[in-house]
């Protein structure tokens, strides 16, 4: 089962410069998720809206109903936000989202995505394919490579090594997470003002759906199994507060 979760709000934008207004941006994002659901089985969509305009909520409800997909809503009510900037205010819906996730079955997939991510029609399906591939590469192929090197180091002949590796049925249980957006600030170039904190050494991995790279930063949009959220609950709960600069979105929360 895949659970897609989006936190929406059209009142203000943490990102100051957009090619469209925040209302249109969020609606297009949701619509692109709904289009992806047409290519998926065993999937639902939970939207947590944080005090958006009446126009946005009506439009959101309309496009979801017309999609005929399985969508549920949590329309948050008014609260005291005096003295809080937009990002600090957004932490409330983060808490609501993670409390929802913590109650999902362990082996279910969770794709939590912010309301400014547009998706190609097959993007989420490709993410699931990639997750399976990376899980197999890390947790199945990896242990066999380790065994093979260990046998070679003790002088075991290639034929016997191949036999023992073929008979090995163990696997590791390393957690796999996918962050789908490889944004330009993560690459070194002359005018990159965020070079000091976004750009870090990484490992590039070819997959059947394209190249992926390891990253320390997610912009709070990623796909994991629900059990990973529960396993690292204390860490994920740190996203309920605003991180410190320079990487102010997540800052010293989950990223470090």
C-alpha positions, 0 to 999 in steps of 0.5 A, a space after each residue: 500500500 502506498 500513502 501519498 501525503 501533501 500539506 497544502 497552504 495558499 496563504 503565503 509562500 516560503 519560496 518568494 519567487 515563483 512563475 505562478 502564484 501559490 494557489 495555482 502552484 499547489 493546485 497543479 501539484 495536487 492535480 499531478 499527483 492525482 494523474 499519477 494515481 491513475 497508473 497506481 494500484 493500492 494507493 490513497 491520498 491524504 491532504 492536510 490543508 493549513 487554513 487556505 483560502 475558501 477558493 483554494 479549498 473549494 477548488 481542491 475538493 472539486 479536482 479531487 472529487 472529479 478524479 475519482 481517486 481515493 482522497 481524504 482531507 484534514 482541513 485545519 482550523 484557525 490558531 494563534 500564529 502571532 509572531 510566526 513567519 510562514 515557515 514556523 507556521 508550517 511546522 504545525 501541519 508537519 506535526 499533523 502529518 507525522 502523527 498521521 504517518 506514525 499510525 500507518 502499517 509498518 510495511 506500507 510506503 509513504 510518499 510525503 510531498 510538499 505542495 510545489 512539486 509537479 510530477 510527470 504522469 508516471 513519476 511516482 510509479 518510477 519512484 517505486 520501481 527505483 525503490 525496489 531496485 535500490 533495496 535489492 542492490 543494497 540489501 541483497 546484492 551488497 551482502 553477497 558482494 561482501 561474502 564474495 570478497 571475504 571468501 576471496 581474501 581467505 584464498 577460496 577458489 572462484 568456483 567454490 566462491 561462486 557456489 557459496 555465494 549462490 547458496 547464500 540467502 541472507 539479506 541486510 535491512 538497511 533503510 531506503 529512502 528516495 528524495 525525487 528532486 535533484 535541484 540545481 542548488 545541489 551542484 557546484 557552479 560559480 553563481 551558486 549562493 548556497 554552495 557552502 551548505 547544499 553541495 557535499 560529496 555524494 555517490 551516484 547510482 545508475 538505476 533502471 529509471 535514471 541516475 540517483 545520487 545520495 543526498 543529505 537534504 530532502 526539502 521534506 519531500 521523500 518516500 520511505 516505508 512507514 516503519 522507518 518513520 517510527 524507527 526514527 521517530 525522535 529524529 523526524 519529530 525534530 522537523 516540528 521545529 524550524 532548523 537553524 541557518 544556513 540550511 533553514 528549511 531542515 537545518 539541524 533537524 533531520 538532515 544532521 
